Amino acid sequence: MTINSTRRTRPATHGGRVAFLAAALAAAVALAPATARADMMMMGMGHGHDRSPGLAALLSLTPVPIDFGNFYAENWGWGVGYTVGEIALFAPMMALAMGDGWGHHDRLDGTDDEWTRSERIAFYSLLGGYVVVKSVAAIHAARAAEAYNRRAKPHASLMPAPLVLSGGGGAGLVATF
């Protein structure tokens, strides 16, 4: 029996990288709503200030699988929903890309195959789904920011009208109720 000394082996650190990535994503998702809310309050955005629809869309398009745009627009439920969807697509895509478990199939003759056709299809399908979810989240965040701005602005019909109290032709007292 001969041992092929040219056979490449995968480094044992792939599993550790995937575990670290999963832990980092879980921590980011757990902290995102509280962190975003605290940052907005410190910047003075938590008390009726306008939200920029463009900024909300840009925040949703960040490459990390967290929907910061909907959190910025204080659309917490949809922000969590899009974040879960993005992570559900991102995690297996990264597992494929890092070659941990999928890809790098060792053959009996000592050669190392790259991805199979089904793995390429899976990766590009996940990538396409991720881009679609990010795009829809960006549109939804921009619309949520516009809705937030409409809710935050007082309506003209609800504005108090000044009441002028004057006794005759002279100066009067102006009061707003």
C-alpha positions as CSV (number, residue, x, y, z in Angstrom):
1,M,0.0,0.0,0.0
2,T,1.4,3.4,-1.0
3,I,0.5,6.8,0.4
4,N,0.2,9.6,-2.0
5,S,2.3,12.4,-0.5
6,T,1.0,15.1,-2.9
7,R,-2.6,14.8,-1.6
8,R,-3.8,18.1,-0.2
9,T,-5.8,18.3,2.9
10,R,-8.1,21.0,4.2
11,P,-7.0,23.0,7.2
12,A,-8.8,22.1,10.4
13,T,-9.7,25.8,11.0
14,H,-12.7,25.9,8.7
15,G,-15.0,24.6,11.5
16,G,-13.7,27.2,13.9
17,R,-14.3,30.0,11.3
18,V,-17.9,28.9,10.7
19,A,-18.6,28.7,14.5
20,F,-17.1,32.2,15.0
21,L,-19.1,33.6,12.0
22,A,-22.3,32.0,13.4
23,A,-21.7,33.4,16.9
24,A,-20.9,36.9,15.5
25,L,-24.1,36.9,13.5
26,A,-26.2,35.8,16.4
27,A,-24.7,38.5,18.6
28,A,-25.2,41.2,16.0
29,V,-28.9,40.2,15.5
30,A,-29.5,40.1,19.3
31,L,-27.9,43.5,19.8
32,A,-29.0,45.3,16.6
33,P,-32.5,46.6,17.7
34,A,-31.2,47.8,21.1
35,T,-28.1,49.3,19.7
36,A,-29.9,51.1,16.8
37,R,-32.5,52.4,19.2
38,A,-29.8,53.7,21.7
39,D,-27.8,55.3,18.9
40,M,-30.8,57.1,17.5
41,M,-31.8,58.4,20.9
42,M,-28.3,59.7,21.5
43,M,-28.3,61.4,18.1
44,G,-31.6,63.0,18.9
45,M,-33.6,60.9,16.4
46,G,-35.9,59.2,18.8
47,H,-38.3,62.1,19.3
48,G,-40.1,62.8,16.1
49,H,-37.2,63.9,13.9
50,D,-37.5,63.1,10.2
51,R,-36.1,59.9,8.8
52,S,-34.4,60.1,5.5
53,P,-35.8,57.5,3.0
54,G,-32.6,57.5,1.1
55,L,-30.5,56.8,4.2
56,A,-33.0,54.1,5.2
57,A,-32.6,52.4,1.8
58,L,-28.8,52.7,2.0
59,L,-28.7,51.2,5.5
60,S,-30.7,48.3,4.3
61,L,-28.3,47.7,1.4
62,T,-25.2,47.2,3.7
63,P,-23.6,43.8,2.9
64,V,-24.0,42.5,6.4
65,P,-27.2,40.4,7.0
66,I,-28.9,42.9,9.3
67,D,-31.6,45.2,8.0
68,F,-30.4,48.5,9.6
69,G,-32.7,50.5,7.3
70,N,-36.0,49.3,8.8
71,F,-34.5,49.6,12.3
72,Y,-33.6,53.2,11.5
73,A,-37.1,53.8,10.3
74,E,-38.3,52.3,13.6
75,N,-40.0,49.5,11.7
76,W,-38.9,46.9,14.2
77,G,-41.0,44.0,13.2
78,W,-40.1,44.1,9.6
79,G,-36.5,44.8,10.5
80,V,-36.3,41.6,12.5
81,G,-38.2,39.7,9.8
82,Y,-35.8,40.8,7.0
83,T,-32.8,40.1,9.2
84,V,-33.9,36.6,9.9
85,G,-34.5,36.0,6.1
86,E,-31.1,37.5,5.3
87,I,-29.3,35.3,7.8
88,A,-31.2,32.2,6.6
89,L,-29.7,32.9,3.1
90,F,-26.4,34.2,4.2
91,A,-25.3,31.4,6.6
92,P,-25.5,28.5,4.1
93,M,-24.0,30.7,1.4
94,M,-21.0,31.4,3.6
95,A,-20.7,27.8,4.5
96,L,-20.5,27.0,0.8
97,A,-18.0,29.8,0.1
98,M,-15.7,28.8,2.9
99,G,-15.7,25.1,1.8
100,D,-16.6,23.7,5.1
101,G,-18.6,20.6,4.5
102,W,-19.4,21.4,0.9
103,G,-16.9,21.7,-1.9
104,H,-13.4,20.2,-1.9
105,H,-14.4,16.6,-2.4
106,D,-11.3,14.3,-2.1
107,R,-11.3,11.6,-4.8
108,L,-9.7,8.2,-4.4
109,D,-6.9,9.1,-6.8
110,G,-5.7,11.9,-4.5
111,T,-7.0,14.8,-6.6
112,D,-9.2,17.5,-5.1
113,D,-12.4,18.5,-6.9
114,E,-13.9,22.0,-6.6
115,W,-17.6,22.6,-6.3
116,T,-20.0,20.2,-7.9
117,R,-22.7,21.5,-10.3
118,S,-25.4,21.2,-7.6
119,E,-23.2,23.2,-5.2
120,R,-22.7,26.0,-7.7
121,I,-26.4,26.1,-8.4
122,A,-27.1,26.2,-4.6
123,F,-24.6,29.0,-4.0
124,Y,-25.8,31.2,-6.9
125,S,-29.4,30.6,-5.9
126,L,-28.7,31.7,-2.3
127,L,-26.8,34.7,-3.5
128,G,-29.6,35.7,-5.9
129,G,-32.2,35.3,-3.0
130,Y,-30.0,37.4,-0.7
131,V,-29.8,40.2,-3.3
132,V,-33.6,40.1,-3.8
133,V,-34.3,40.2,0.0
134,K,-31.8,43.1,0.4
135,S,-33.5,45.0,-2.4
136,V,-37.0,44.5,-1.1
137,A,-35.9,45.4,2.4
138,A,-34.4,48.7,1.0
139,I,-37.6,49.6,-0.7
140,H,-39.6,48.8,2.4
141,A,-37.2,50.8,4.6
142,A,-37.6,53.9,2.4
143,R,-41.3,53.6,2.4
144,A,-41.3,53.1,6.2
145,A,-39.2,56.2,6.6
146,E,-41.7,58.2,4.5
147,A,-44.6,56.8,6.6
148,Y,-42.7,57.7,9.8
149,N,-42.3,61.2,8.6
150,R,-46.0,61.5,7.7
151,R,-46.9,60.3,11.2
152,A,-44.4,62.6,12.9
153,K,-45.6,65.8,11.3
154,P,-48.5,67.6,12.8
155,H,-51.5,68.0,10.6
156,A,-52.6,71.6,9.8
157,S,-56.2,70.8,10.9
158,L,-54.9,69.8,14.3
159,M,-52.8,73.0,14.8
160,P,-54.3,75.4,17.3
161,A,-55.4,78.7,15.8
162,P,-54.4,81.9,17.6
163,L,-57.2,83.7,19.4
164,V,-57.0,87.5,19.4
165,L,-58.6,89.2,22.3
166,S,-59.0,92.9,21.9
167,G,-61.3,95.3,23.5
168,G,-61.7,97.9,20.7
169,G,-59.5,99.3,18.0
170,G,-56.3,99.1,20.1
171,A,-53.7,96.4,20.7
172,G,-55.0,93.1,21.9
173,L,-53.8,89.9,23.6
174,V,-52.9,86.9,21.4
175,A,-53.4,83.5,22.9
176,T,-52.9,80.0,21.4
177,F,-54.9,77.1,22.7
